[in-house]
Amino acid sequence: MYSFFKYTLATANDKEPLHNKSLVVLYHFYLTLLLEEKVYVCRTCHNTKNN
């Protein structure tokens, strides 16, 4: 996961057009959503097993 943060920072610091930076931010946001969804599903699964 650390490599994604590193990639985002490196791209944001570069002298690139604004639309490229926006794509990186969206990509980063998408990854975060995926990660949160997986955590939520795991917690739901865990809670169901315990009840």
Backbone atoms as SQL, in Angstrom:
CREATE TABLE atoms (id INTEGER PRIMARY KEY, chain TEXT, resi INTEGER, resn TEXT, atom TEXT, x REAL, y REAL, z REAL);
INSERT INTO atoms VALUES
  (1, 'A', 1, 'MET', 'N', 0.831, -1.205, 0.000),
  (2, 'A', 1, 'MET', 'CA', 0.000, 0.000, 0.000),
  (3, 'A', 1, 'MET', 'C', 0.865, 1.254, 0.000),
  (4, 'A', 2, 'TYR', 'N', 2.016, 1.169, 0.654),
  (5, 'A', 2, 'TYR', 'CA', 2.907, 2.331, 0.748),
  (6, 'A', 2, 'TYR', 'C', 3.332, 2.832, -0.628),
  (7, 'A', 3, 'SER', 'N', 3.565, 1.911, -1.553),
  (8, 'A', 3, 'SER', 'CA', 4.022, 2.293, -2.894),
  (9, 'A', 3, 'SER', 'C', 3.013, 3.182, -3.615),
  (10, 'A', 4, 'PHE', 'N', 1.713, 2.996, -3.345),
  (11, 'A', 4, 'PHE', 'CA', 0.689, 3.833, -3.974),
  (12, 'A', 4, 'PHE', 'C', 0.784, 5.268, -3.480),
  (13, 'A', 5, 'PHE', 'N', 1.019, 5.436, -2.172),
  (14, 'A', 5, 'PHE', 'CA', 1.175, 6.775, -1.607),
  (15, 'A', 5, 'PHE', 'C', 2.405, 7.449, -2.208),
  (16, 'A', 6, 'LYS', 'N', 3.477, 6.675, -2.319),
  (17, 'A', 6, 'LYS', 'CA', 4.738, 7.175, -2.857),
  (18, 'A', 6, 'LYS', 'C', 4.545, 7.638, -4.308),
  (19, 'A', 7, 'TYR', 'N', 3.844, 6.824, -5.094),
  (20, 'A', 7, 'TYR', 'CA', 3.572, 7.143, -6.498),
  (21, 'A', 7, 'TYR', 'C', 2.752, 8.419, -6.617),
  (22, 'A', 8, 'THR', 'N', 1.744, 8.549, -5.762),
  (23, 'A', 8, 'THR', 'CA', 0.873, 9.731, -5.787),
  (24, 'A', 8, 'THR', 'C', 1.667, 10.985, -5.482),
  (25, 'A', 9, 'LEU', 'N', 2.499, 10.925, -4.460),
  (26, 'A', 9, 'LEU', 'CA', 3.306, 12.087, -4.073),
  (27, 'A', 9, 'LEU', 'C', 4.293, 12.458, -5.176),
  (28, 'A', 10, 'ALA', 'N', 4.936, 11.467, -5.756),
  (29, 'A', 10, 'ALA', 'CA', 5.909, 11.716, -6.818),
  (30, 'A', 10, 'ALA', 'C', 5.251, 12.380, -8.020),
  (31, 'A', 11, 'THR', 'N', 4.082, 11.938, -8.383),
  (32, 'A', 11, 'THR', 'CA', 3.378, 12.496, -9.540),
  (33, 'A', 11, 'THR', 'C', 2.867, 13.900, -9.247),
  (34, 'A', 12, 'ALA', 'N', 2.380, 14.115, -8.041),
  (35, 'A', 12, 'ALA', 'CA', 1.851, 15.427, -7.667),
  (36, 'A', 12, 'ALA', 'C', 2.960, 16.473, -7.627),
  (37, 'A', 13, 'ASN', 'N', 4.167, 16.062, -7.253),
  (38, 'A', 13, 'ASN', 'CA', 5.289, 16.997, -7.166),
  (39, 'A', 13, 'ASN', 'C', 5.906, 17.299, -8.525),
  (40, 'A', 14, 'ASP', 'N', 5.607, 16.471, -9.502),
  (41, 'A', 14, 'ASP', 'CA', 6.149, 16.655, -10.846),
  (42, 'A', 14, 'ASP', 'C', 5.460, 17.830, -11.540),
  (43, 'A', 15, 'LYS', 'N', 6.122, 18.384, -12.571),
  (44, 'A', 15, 'LYS', 'CA', 5.542, 19.510, -13.325),
  (45, 'A', 15, 'LYS', 'C', 4.673, 18.969, -14.459),
  (46, 'A', 16, 'GLU', 'N', 3.569, 18.381, -14.094),
  (47, 'A', 16, 'GLU', 'CA', 2.675, 17.797, -15.091),
  (48, 'A', 16, 'GLU', 'C', 1.425, 18.644, -15.259),
  (49, 'A', 17, 'PRO', 'N', 0.720, 18.473, -16.382),
  (50, 'A', 17, 'PRO', 'CA', -0.555, 19.179, -16.573),
  (51, 'A', 17, 'PRO', 'C', -1.548, 18.825, -15.473),
  (52, 'A', 18, 'LEU', 'N', -2.477, 19.715, -15.236),
  (53, 'A', 18, 'LEU', 'CA', -3.438, 19.560, -14.142),
  (54, 'A', 18, 'LEU', 'C', -4.291, 18.301, -14.288),
  (55, 'A', 19, 'HIS', 'N', -4.676, 17.955, -15.523),
  (56, 'A', 19, 'HIS', 'CA', -5.555, 16.791, -15.700),
  (57, 'A', 19, 'HIS', 'C', -4.864, 15.495, -15.280),
  (58, 'A', 20, 'ASN', 'N', -3.548, 15.423, -15.433),
  (59, 'A', 20, 'ASN', 'CA', -2.815, 14.233, -14.992),
  (60, 'A', 20, 'ASN', 'C', -2.861, 14.101, -13.475),
  (61, 'A', 21, 'LYS', 'N', -2.720, 15.234, -12.800),
  (62, 'A', 21, 'LYS', 'CA', -2.783, 15.221, -11.334),
  (63, 'A', 21, 'LYS', 'C', -4.167, 14.792, -10.874),
  (64, 'A', 22, 'SER', 'N', -5.188, 15.262, -11.572),
  (65, 'A', 22, 'SER', 'CA', -6.563, 14.900, -11.222),
  (66, 'A', 22, 'SER', 'C', -6.783, 13.396, -11.361),
  (67, 'A', 23, 'LEU', 'N', -6.216, 12.810, -12.402),
  (68, 'A', 23, 'LEU', 'CA', -6.345, 11.365, -12.616),
  (69, 'A', 23, 'LEU', 'C', -5.706, 10.587, -11.473),
  (70, 'A', 24, 'VAL', 'N', -4.555, 11.064, -11.018),
  (71, 'A', 24, 'VAL', 'CA', -3.861, 10.392, -9.919),
  (72, 'A', 24, 'VAL', 'C', -4.682, 10.472, -8.638),
  (73, 'A', 25, 'VAL', 'N', -5.272, 11.638, -8.392),
  (74, 'A', 25, 'VAL', 'CA', -6.106, 11.814, -7.199),
  (75, 'A', 25, 'VAL', 'C', -7.320, 10.887, -7.256),
  (76, 'A', 26, 'LEU', 'N', -7.943, 10.801, -8.430),
  (77, 'A', 26, 'LEU', 'CA', -9.101, 9.914, -8.597),
  (78, 'A', 26, 'LEU', 'C', -8.709, 8.450, -8.401),
  (79, 'A', 27, 'TYR', 'N', -7.553, 8.084, -8.938),
  (80, 'A', 27, 'TYR', 'CA', -7.035, 6.721, -8.810),
  (81, 'A', 27, 'TYR', 'C', -6.805, 6.390, -7.332),
  (82, 'A', 28, 'HIS', 'N', -6.217, 7.344, -6.629),
  (83, 'A', 28, 'HIS', 'CA', -5.932, 7.191, -5.205),
  (84, 'A', 28, 'HIS', 'C', -7.238, 7.035, -4.415),
  (85, 'A', 29, 'PHE', 'N', -8.222, 7.855, -4.757),
  (86, 'A', 29, 'PHE', 'CA', -9.533, 7.830, -4.104),
  (87, 'A', 29, 'PHE', 'C', -10.224, 6.482, -4.336),
  (88, 'A', 30, 'TYR', 'N', -10.113, 5.981, -5.573),
  (89, 'A', 30, 'TYR', 'CA', -10.708, 4.693, -5.943),
  (90, 'A', 30, 'TYR', 'C', -10.101, 3.549, -5.122),
  (91, 'A', 31, 'LEU', 'N', -8.791, 3.576, -4.966),
  (92, 'A', 31, 'LEU', 'CA', -8.104, 2.552, -4.174),
  (93, 'A', 31, 'LEU', 'C', -8.559, 2.589, -2.721),
  (94, 'A', 32, 'THR', 'N', -8.710, 3.793, -2.195),
  (95, 'A', 32, 'THR', 'CA', -9.162, 3.956, -0.810),
  (96, 'A', 32, 'THR', 'C', -10.559, 3.384, -0.634),
  (97, 'A', 33, 'LEU', 'N', -11.438, 3.657, -1.596),
  (98, 'A', 33, 'LEU', 'CA', -12.803, 3.125, -1.538),
  (99, 'A', 33, 'LEU', 'C', -12.800, 1.598, -1.547),
  (100, 'A', 34, 'LEU', 'N', -11.985, 1.021, -2.412),
  (101, 'A', 34, 'LEU', 'CA', -11.896, -0.438, -2.501),
  (102, 'A', 34, 'LEU', 'C', -11.427, -1.029, -1.180),
  (103, 'A', 35, 'LEU', 'N', -10.419, -0.402, -0.595),
  (104, 'A', 35, 'LEU', 'CA', -9.856, -0.880, 0.664),
  (105, 'A', 35, 'LEU', 'C', -10.892, -0.804, 1.781),
  (106, 'A', 36, 'GLU', 'N', -11.598, 0.315, 1.879),
  (107, 'A', 36, 'GLU', 'CA', -12.614, 0.491, 2.919),
  (108, 'A', 36, 'GLU', 'C', -13.748, -0.521, 2.756),
  (109, 'A', 37, 'GLU', 'N', -14.122, -0.795, 1.515),
  (110, 'A', 37, 'GLU', 'CA', -15.200, -1.757, 1.247),
  (111, 'A', 37, 'GLU', 'C', -14.790, -3.151, 1.711),
  (112, 'A', 38, 'LYS', 'N', -13.544, -3.531, 1.449),
  (113, 'A', 38, 'LYS', 'CA', -13.048, -4.841, 1.870),
  (114, 'A', 38, 'LYS', 'C', -13.052, -4.953, 3.391),
  (115, 'A', 39, 'VAL', 'N', -12.624, -3.903, 4.064),
  (116, 'A', 39, 'VAL', 'CA', -12.597, -3.896, 5.528),
  (117, 'A', 39, 'VAL', 'C', -14.014, -4.030, 6.070),
  (118, 'A', 40, 'TYR', 'N', -14.956, -3.302, 5.470),
  (119, 'A', 40, 'TYR', 'CA', -16.358, -3.351, 5.904),
  (120, 'A', 40, 'TYR', 'C', -16.929, -4.767, 5.740),
  (121, 'A', 41, 'VAL', 'N', -16.666, -5.375, 4.597),
  (122, 'A', 41, 'VAL', 'CA', -17.157, -6.731, 4.327),
  (123, 'A', 41, 'VAL', 'C', -16.561, -7.713, 5.333),
  (124, 'A', 42, 'CYS', 'N', -15.282, -7.569, 5.630),
  (125, 'A', 42, 'CYS', 'CA', -14.621, -8.452, 6.594),
  (126, 'A', 42, 'CYS', 'C', -15.242, -8.304, 7.976),
  (127, 'A', 43, 'ARG', 'N', -15.507, -7.070, 8.374),
  (128, 'A', 43, 'ARG', 'CA', -16.108, -6.825, 9.693),
  (129, 'A', 43, 'ARG', 'C', -17.515, -7.410, 9.764),
  (130, 'A', 44, 'THR', 'N', -18.281, -7.236, 8.697),
  (131, 'A', 44, 'THR', 'CA', -19.646, -7.760, 8.649),
  (132, 'A', 44, 'THR', 'C', -19.621, -9.284, 8.746),
  (133, 'A', 45, 'CYS', 'N', -18.717, -9.887, 8.023),
  (134, 'A', 45, 'CYS', 'CA', -18.560, -11.339, 8.020),
  (135, 'A', 45, 'CYS', 'C', -18.186, -11.820, 9.421),
  (136, 'A', 46, 'HIS', 'N', -17.270, -11.134, 10.044),
  (137, 'A', 46, 'HIS', 'CA', -16.786, -11.482, 11.382),
  (138, 'A', 46, 'HIS', 'C', -17.913, -11.362, 12.410),
  (139, 'A', 47, 'ASN', 'N', -18.682, -10.291, 12.327),
  (140, 'A', 47, 'ASN', 'CA', -19.794, -10.072, 13.258),
  (141, 'A', 47, 'ASN', 'C', -20.873, -11.140, 13.104),
  (142, 'A', 48, 'THR', 'N', -21.114, -11.561, 11.876),
  (143, 'A', 48, 'THR', 'CA', -22.127, -12.583, 11.600),
  (144, 'A', 48, 'THR', 'C', -21.717, -13.925, 12.220),
  (145, 'A', 49, 'LYS', 'N', -20.439, -14.242, 12.133),
  (146, 'A', 49, 'LYS', 'CA', -19.937, -15.505, 12.682),
  (147, 'A', 49, 'LYS', 'C', -20.032, -15.526, 14.207),
  (148, 'A', 50, 'ASN', 'N', -19.823, -14.382, 14.826),
  (149, 'A', 50, 'ASN', 'CA', -19.833, -14.308, 16.289),
  (150, 'A', 50, 'ASN', 'C', -21.240, -14.368, 16.875),
  (151, 'A', 51, 'ASN', 'N', -22.246, -13.976, 16.109),
  (152, 'A', 51, 'ASN', 'CA', -23.623, -13.933, 16.645),
  (153, 'A', 51, 'ASN', 'C', -24.342, -15.262, 16.536);
